[in-house]
Amino acid sequence: MAKKRDIKEILTKLWQTSQKDFEKITKETSKLLKKGEEALKEVSQKSKEKLELVSLTLKRERLYYRLGKLITTLPKSSWEKSKKINALVKEITNLTRQIKKFKK
C-alpha cells in the first residue's frame, strides 16, 4: 500500500510540474503565433503595395506606347489640338502621381 501511495504522490507532483510547463509553453507558443501573424500581415501588405505599383507602372507604359503610336500617325501641327493626345497625356499624368504616392 505504501508503494501505491508513493507512486500516486510522485505522479501528482510530476503532473503539477508538467502542467505548469505545458501552460508556459502554450503561452510562449501563442505569443510567437501572434508575432508571426503580424509579420505575415506586414509582408502581405507590402506585397500588395508592390503589386499595385507594378500594375500602375504597366498601365502607364501601355499609355506611353499608345501615345507614341498616335503621335506617329498625326501631323506635328495637330498634336496640341488632338483630344486623344490630351486625354492620354492626362491619364499618364494621373498614373504618374499615383505611382509617386506609392513610392513615398
C-alpha positions as a LaTeX table, in Angstrom:
\begin{tabular}{lrrr}
\hline
Residue & $x$ (\AA) & $y$ (\AA) & $z$ (\AA) \\
\hline
Met1 & 0.00 & 0.00 & 0.00 \\
Ala2 & 2.82 & 2.36 & 0.74 \\
Lys3 & 4.15 & 1.83 & $-2.76$ \\
Lys4 & 0.80 & 2.80 & $-4.34$ \\
Arg5 & 0.63 & 5.92 & $-2.22$ \\
Asp6 & 4.22 & 6.82 & $-3.11$ \\
Ile7 & 3.51 & 6.30 & $-6.79$ \\
Lys8 & 0.38 & 8.47 & $-6.53$ \\
Glu9 & 2.33 & 11.25 & $-4.84$ \\
Ile10 & 5.10 & 11.05 & $-7.42$ \\
Leu11 & 2.60 & 11.12 & $-10.28$ \\
Thr12 & 0.74 & 14.04 & $-8.70$ \\
Lys13 & 3.95 & 16.07 & $-8.35$ \\
Leu14 & 5.00 & 15.13 & $-11.86$ \\
Trp15 & 1.61 & 16.16 & $-13.22$ \\
Gln16 & 1.75 & 19.53 & $-11.43$ \\
Thr17 & 5.17 & 20.36 & $-12.82$ \\
Ser18 & 4.18 & 19.08 & $-16.25$ \\
Gln19 & 1.01 & 21.14 & $-16.17$ \\
Lys20 & 2.96 & 24.31 & $-15.31$ \\
Asp21 & 5.43 & 23.61 & $-18.10$ \\
Phe22 & 2.60 & 22.95 & $-20.52$ \\
Glu23 & 0.90 & 26.26 & $-19.63$ \\
Lys24 & 4.19 & 28.11 & $-20.04$ \\
Ile25 & 4.81 & 26.51 & $-23.44$ \\
Thr26 & 1.25 & 27.30 & $-24.52$ \\
Lys27 & 1.66 & 30.98 & $-23.61$ \\
Glu28 & 5.00 & 31.22 & $-25.40$ \\
Thr29 & 3.57 & 29.50 & $-28.47$ \\
Ser30 & 0.61 & 31.87 & $-28.64$ \\
Lys31 & 2.98 & 34.87 & $-28.35$ \\
Leu32 & 5.09 & 33.50 & $-31.20$ \\
Leu33 & 1.99 & 32.89 & $-33.31$ \\
Lys34 & 0.84 & 36.47 & $-32.78$ \\
Lys35 & 4.24 & 37.79 & $-33.80$ \\
Gly36 & 4.21 & 35.53 & $-36.85$ \\
Glu37 & 0.72 & 36.66 & $-37.77$ \\
Glu38 & 1.74 & 40.32 & $-37.53$ \\
Ala39 & 4.83 & 39.69 & $-39.65$ \\
Leu40 & 2.75 & 37.83 & $-42.22$ \\
Lys41 & 0.24 & 40.68 & $-42.39$ \\
Glu42 & 3.07 & 43.17 & $-42.88$ \\
Val43 & 4.66 & 41.14 & $-45.67$ \\
Ser44 & 1.28 & 40.63 & $-47.29$ \\
Gln45 & 0.55 & 44.36 & $-47.21$ \\
Lys46 & 3.95 & 45.21 & $-48.70$ \\
Ser47 & 3.45 & 42.62 & $-51.44$ \\
Lys48 & 0.04 & 44.03 & $-52.22$ \\
Glu49 & 1.50 & 47.53 & $-52.50$ \\
Lys50 & 4.32 & 46.32 & $-54.77$ \\
Leu51 & 1.81 & 44.54 & $-56.99$ \\
Glu52 & $-0.30$ & 47.68 & $-57.23$ \\
Leu53 & 2.81 & 49.72 & $-58.08$ \\
Val54 & 3.78 & 47.29 & $-60.84$ \\
Ser55 & 0.24 & 47.35 & $-62.19$ \\
Leu56 & 0.17 & 51.15 & $-62.32$ \\
Thr57 & 3.59 & 51.24 & $-63.97$ \\
Leu58 & 2.50 & 48.77 & $-66.64$ \\
Lys59 & $-0.65$ & 50.77 & $-67.34$ \\
Arg60 & 1.46 & 53.89 & $-67.74$ \\
Glu61 & 3.86 & 52.12 & $-70.11$ \\
Arg62 & 0.93 & 50.95 & $-72.25$ \\
Leu63 & $-0.36$ & 54.52 & $-72.41$ \\
Tyr64 & 3.09 & 55.76 & $-73.45$ \\
Tyr65 & 3.05 & 53.14 & $-76.21$ \\
Arg66 & $-0.41$ & 54.23 & $-77.40$ \\
Leu67 & 0.66 & 57.88 & $-77.25$ \\
Gly68 & 3.71 & 57.13 & $-79.38$ \\
Lys69 & 1.65 & 55.27 & $-81.96$ \\
Leu70 & $-0.88$ & 58.08 & $-82.07$ \\
Ile71 & 1.76 & 60.79 & $-82.45$ \\
Thr72 & 3.36 & 58.99 & $-85.39$ \\
Thr73 & 0.04 & 58.95 & $-87.26$ \\
Leu74 & $-0.77$ & 62.66 & $-86.79$ \\
Pro75 & 0.98 & 65.66 & $-88.26$ \\
Lys76 & 3.04 & 67.65 & $-85.76$ \\
Ser77 & 0.85 & 70.74 & $-86.13$ \\
Ser78 & $-2.22$ & 68.90 & $-84.78$ \\
Trp79 & $-0.58$ & 67.38 & $-81.69$ \\
Glu80 & $-1.62$ & 70.17 & $-79.33$ \\
Lys81 & $-5.19$ & 70.23 & $-80.63$ \\
Ser82 & $-5.75$ & 66.48 & $-80.56$ \\
Lys83 & $-8.26$ & 65.39 & $-77.91$ \\
Lys84 & $-6.89$ & 61.85 & $-77.97$ \\
Ile85 & $-3.34$ & 63.01 & $-77.26$ \\
Asn86 & $-4.51$ & 65.31 & $-74.47$ \\
Ala87 & $-6.57$ & 62.53 & $-72.91$ \\
Leu88 & $-3.61$ & 60.12 & $-72.99$ \\
Val89 & $-1.28$ & 62.74 & $-71.50$ \\
Lys90 & $-3.82$ & 63.39 & $-68.75$ \\
Glu91 & $-4.09$ & 59.68 & $-67.94$ \\
Ile92 & $-0.30$ & 59.33 & $-67.92$ \\
Thr93 & $-0.02$ & 62.32 & $-65.57$ \\
Asn94 & $-2.61$ & 60.82 & $-63.20$ \\
Leu95 & $-0.85$ & 57.46 & $-63.16$ \\
Thr96 & 2.49 & 59.16 & $-62.53$ \\
Arg97 & 1.01 & 60.92 & $-59.49$ \\
Gln98 & $-0.38$ & 57.65 & $-58.16$ \\
Ile99 & 2.98 & 55.94 & $-58.65$ \\
Lys100 & 4.76 & 58.73 & $-56.77$ \\
Lys101 & 2.32 & 58.31 & $-53.86$ \\
Phe102 & 3.13 & 54.60 & $-53.67$ \\
Lys103 & 6.86 & 55.21 & $-53.73$ \\
Lys104 & 6.70 & 57.55 & $-50.72$ \\
\hline
\end{tabular}
